[in-house]
């Protein structure tokens, strides 16, 4: 009988202890916020996305920041294409701002994209380079984001190398 009384007492003590711990863990705390200022623009849709094609060696202005807002790019997707069935190529791409004057001065990002498509059966496809950044890169108000393409090597593309891009981000308070 003493064993049963001991076990019953032990179970009762454990139940009371676990009940108290559960009650403490379920109680709510007062939420606290810390002011950090506005990070994303307060417009109706502060997100932007731009896509396009650069053919061969070339460049494109992706987006220009308004004079009162910065732009932040967070997502980049690059791929290569050609109408020629045997095209194999390597393209170096660079992201720059207004201070950039060519791929050599593109300091916001550098990428290498390659494609190898064999004419018999199309057994290899164009790889896609995709980058999703948490913080992204910033372009100052009034400045622009520019993408450069430099064909480093091409086999059987016959001057028809296309760098396809999609770049997205958001407007931000400077």
C-alpha positions as CSV (number, residue, x, y, z in Angstrom):
1,X,0.0,0.0,0.0
2,X,2.8,2.4,0.7
3,X,4.1,2.1,-2.8
4,X,0.7,3.1,-4.2
5,X,0.5,6.1,-1.8
6,X,4.1,7.1,-2.8
7,X,3.3,6.8,-6.5
8,X,0.0,8.7,-6.2
9,X,1.8,11.5,-4.3
10,X,4.6,11.6,-6.9
11,X,2.1,11.8,-9.8
12,X,0.1,14.6,-8.0
13,X,3.3,16.7,-7.4
14,X,4.4,16.2,-11.0
15,X,0.9,17.2,-12.3
16,X,0.8,20.3,-10.2
17,X,4.4,21.2,-11.3
18,X,3.7,20.7,-15.0
19,X,0.4,22.6,-14.7
20,X,2.2,25.6,-13.3
21,X,4.9,25.4,-16.1
22,X,2.2,25.2,-18.8
23,X,0.3,28.1,-17.3
24,X,3.5,30.2,-17.3
25,X,4.3,29.3,-20.9
26,X,0.8,30.2,-22.1
27,X,0.6,33.6,-20.4
28,X,1.0,36.5,-22.8
29,X,3.6,39.2,-22.6
30,X,3.1,42.8,-23.7
31,X,4.3,43.4,-27.2
32,X,7.1,46.0,-27.6
33,X,8.0,47.8,-30.8
34,X,11.2,49.7,-31.6
35,X,10.9,52.7,-34.0
36,X,13.2,52.2,-37.0
37,X,11.7,54.6,-39.5
38,X,10.2,53.7,-42.9
39,X,12.2,51.3,-45.0
40,X,9.8,50.6,-47.9
41,X,8.2,53.4,-49.8
42,X,4.6,54.2,-48.7
43,X,3.2,54.1,-52.3
44,X,0.3,51.9,-53.3
45,X,2.7,49.4,-54.9
46,X,6.4,50.0,-54.0
47,X,7.5,46.8,-55.8
48,X,9.0,47.0,-59.3
49,X,10.0,44.3,-61.8
50,X,11.7,44.7,-65.2
51,X,12.5,42.2,-67.9
52,X,14.2,42.3,-71.3
53,X,16.9,41.1,-73.6
54,X,20.4,42.3,-74.4
55,X,21.7,41.0,-77.8
56,X,25.4,40.3,-78.1
57,X,27.7,42.8,-76.4
58,X,25.5,45.5,-75.1
59,X,23.8,47.2,-72.2
60,X,20.4,48.3,-71.0
61,X,19.2,50.8,-68.4
62,X,17.0,48.6,-66.2
63,X,15.3,51.3,-64.0
64,X,15.9,54.8,-63.0
65,X,15.2,55.9,-59.4
66,X,12.9,58.8,-58.8
67,X,14.5,61.9,-57.5
68,X,12.9,61.4,-54.0
69,X,13.3,57.7,-53.6
70,X,16.0,55.0,-53.7
71,X,15.5,51.7,-55.5
72,X,16.7,48.4,-54.1
73,X,17.1,45.4,-56.4
74,X,16.6,42.0,-54.6
75,X,15.9,39.4,-57.3
76,X,18.0,38.7,-60.5
77,X,17.4,36.0,-63.1
78,X,19.6,35.6,-66.1
79,X,19.5,33.1,-69.0
80,X,20.9,32.8,-72.5
81,X,19.2,32.0,-75.8
82,X,19.8,31.9,-79.5
83,X,17.8,30.9,-82.6
84,X,20.7,28.7,-83.8
85,X,20.4,25.1,-82.8
86,X,24.1,24.5,-82.2
87,X,24.9,27.7,-80.2
88,X,27.3,27.4,-77.3
89,X,28.3,30.5,-75.5
90,X,29.6,32.2,-72.3
91,X,28.5,35.7,-71.4
92,X,29.7,37.8,-68.5
93,X,27.1,40.2,-67.1
94,X,27.6,43.1,-64.8
95,X,25.3,45.4,-62.8
96,X,26.3,49.1,-62.4
97,X,24.9,52.5,-61.6
98,X,25.2,55.9,-63.2
99,X,28.9,56.0,-62.4
100,X,29.6,52.8,-64.4
101,X,30.9,53.3,-67.9
102,X,31.2,49.6,-69.1
103,X,31.3,46.1,-67.8
104,X,34.7,46.7,-66.3
105,X,33.3,49.4,-64.0
106,X,30.1,47.5,-63.1
107,X,30.6,47.1,-59.3
108,X,27.1,46.2,-58.1
109,X,27.2,42.6,-59.3
110,X,29.1,40.3,-61.7
111,X,27.7,37.1,-63.2
112,X,28.8,34.5,-65.7
113,X,26.1,32.6,-67.7
114,X,26.8,29.8,-70.1
115,X,24.8,27.8,-72.6
116,X,25.5,24.6,-74.5
117,X,22.9,23.4,-76.9
118,X,23.8,20.5,-79.1
119,X,22.0,20.4,-82.5
120,X,21.2,16.7,-82.3
121,X,18.2,16.3,-80.0
122,X,18.6,19.5,-78.0
123,X,20.0,17.5,-75.1
124,X,21.3,20.4,-73.1
125,X,19.3,23.5,-72.2
126,X,20.2,27.0,-71.1
127,X,21.0,27.2,-67.4
128,X,19.4,30.0,-65.5
129,X,21.3,32.1,-63.0
130,X,19.0,33.2,-60.3
131,X,19.9,35.2,-57.2
132,X,17.5,36.1,-54.4
133,X,19.0,38.5,-51.9
134,X,17.6,39.4,-48.5
135,X,19.0,42.9,-48.3
136,X,19.7,43.6,-52.0
137,X,21.7,46.4,-53.6
138,X,20.7,50.1,-53.5
139,X,20.6,52.7,-56.2
140,X,20.5,56.3,-55.0
141,X,17.7,58.7,-55.8
142,X,18.0,60.1,-59.4
143,X,20.5,57.3,-60.3
144,X,19.9,54.4,-62.6
145,X,20.6,50.6,-62.6
146,X,22.3,49.4,-65.8
147,X,23.0,45.8,-67.0
148,X,26.0,45.1,-69.2
149,X,26.6,42.0,-71.4
150,X,30.0,40.9,-72.7
151,X,30.1,37.7,-74.9
152,X,33.3,36.0,-73.9
153,X,33.0,33.0,-76.2
154,X,30.5,31.8,-78.7
155,X,30.4,28.8,-81.0
156,X,28.0,28.6,-83.8
157,X,25.8,31.4,-82.5
158,X,26.4,33.6,-85.5
159,X,26.2,36.9,-83.6
160,X,22.8,36.0,-82.1
161,X,23.5,35.6,-78.4
162,X,20.7,36.9,-76.2
163,X,21.0,37.6,-72.5
164,X,17.5,37.4,-71.1
165,X,16.9,39.1,-67.7
166,X,14.3,39.8,-65.1
167,X,15.3,42.0,-62.2
168,X,13.0,43.0,-59.3
169,X,13.1,45.0,-56.2
170,X,11.3,47.8,-54.3
171,X,11.3,51.6,-53.9
172,X,12.7,52.8,-50.5
173,X,13.0,56.0,-48.5
174,X,16.5,57.4,-48.9
